[in-house]
Amino acid sequence: MRHTPLSTPEFMHKVWKGLTALLCGALVPLGFAPFSWYPLPVLALAVLAVLLRSCQSRDALLWGWLFGIGQFGVGVSWVYISIFRYGDASLLLSVAAMLLLVMFLACYPAVMAWALVRTGISSRGWYFLAAFPAAWTLSEWLRSWVLTGFPWLNLGYSQVESPLLGYAPVVGVYGVGWAAAVSAGLLGLFAAGDRQLRVATAAGLALLWLAGLGLDSHHWTRPTGPALTATLVQGNIPQELKWKPEQQQVTLAHYVELTRKHLDSDLVVWPETAIPAFYDQVESSFISPLREELEGHGVALVTGIPVLDRSEWDYFNSVISLGQPGRFYYKVHLVPFGEYLPLRNWLATVLSFLPVPQADFSAGDSRQPLLQAAGYPIGSSICYEIAFGEEIISALPEAAFLVNISNDAWFGDSLAPHQHLEMARMRARETERYVLRATNTGISAIIDANGALLVRSRQFESATVSGDVQPRAGATPYVLWGNWPVVLASLAVFLLAGRLRTDPPI
């Protein structure tokens, strides 16, 4: 019986490999919050590493892309909610826009896989332990800044519950991701090797994870001053009502009412744009009276509010501390298509179906003076900024703790708020600073300097979250060095592997 090209054993073997890559990619998000099955991404990456051995470069490109389709198709499918529910786009257009994003993000593991095979590195002896983890780390780092960056689902975030988190204060999330990728390589080597090699790889895996446990018990920073009592106010204002003029007074009264129940707190934090009006519109009528009332009780308040510079007609997504009139933190890392439209003159008409702003927010300066609250300098960030560790550390070591305000109502009841909180936990562990995260609809949480959740709110309910916050001083190695040691080391290893690819394959 003659076989058609599509029914040959070789072709069917490639089909099964492609399906395996797709399935393994789809398993990766299960390692992230809210599931937190952290071994799964390591196992999935180990399978991908094995698939890329001894294959053609075009097959590697396809399998890497399918792996990315599975990873991002499951992990960031929530993007369509913002477009469909709040952008008034049709379901078809919303899903199409989400799929375009997924296909673009999948290009990063695809190019990584192609490069490993095209250079001949994937069949070499140290591929699993050096070249593959280095290439994966570089692809994630590139994804974090190309076209303003999208570091969602970076491998290191999946390990906030694992012993590998101990590496975070030293080498940051990319270092944790590198350790996870090395773990995947060791598992791949275990599968490909003989009995003696398996013993060695099992020992190496145990050593890597035990070292993470050991580092987790070491602290690079120290407490400074007495602990504070902090309260986070979660207003749970529906997104469709938030900016309606007739809702403004109701919203402000709601936040004030919740705050007055916690006048024994040292610090109260409201979410992103909790005050739905420009600062100059409510400064005398609302902010000044509230400041006087809270100062009379010794309470500091930090909140989100939009600010309009009427001299230049620029407006900013901002944080204010009521104890510092006229001082603001302006959001630096704006969200493309959410807070501004790239290439507006070209894209405004083409992308009219997306929920893009009618006018662009302006970005703040990256070296703004720190706000003060409850007697301490604080590191402020708004929403998406918490995803960028290299930007958060710009406030350190001066900041005694970190405040992140957000409005995750845009993402509905999806994976996104849980993944967002997971990123905040990583920032806490990298910097060894408490993180106070106040959101409109949840999840609001107080995170300690080890990245542990001390207290958190439920989603989609009006709530307050209170707990003790310990200000800290000093700097972790990651605060001092940032991502560059891991990035440069990964680049050096990858280039060296390309030069020394004459060693015999395993």
Order of alpha helices (4+ residues) and beta strands (2+ residues): alpha-alpha-alpha-alpha-alpha-alpha-alpha-alpha-alpha-beta-beta-alpha-beta-alpha-alpha-beta-beta-beta-alpha-beta-beta-alpha-beta-alpha-beta-beta-beta-beta-beta-alpha-alpha
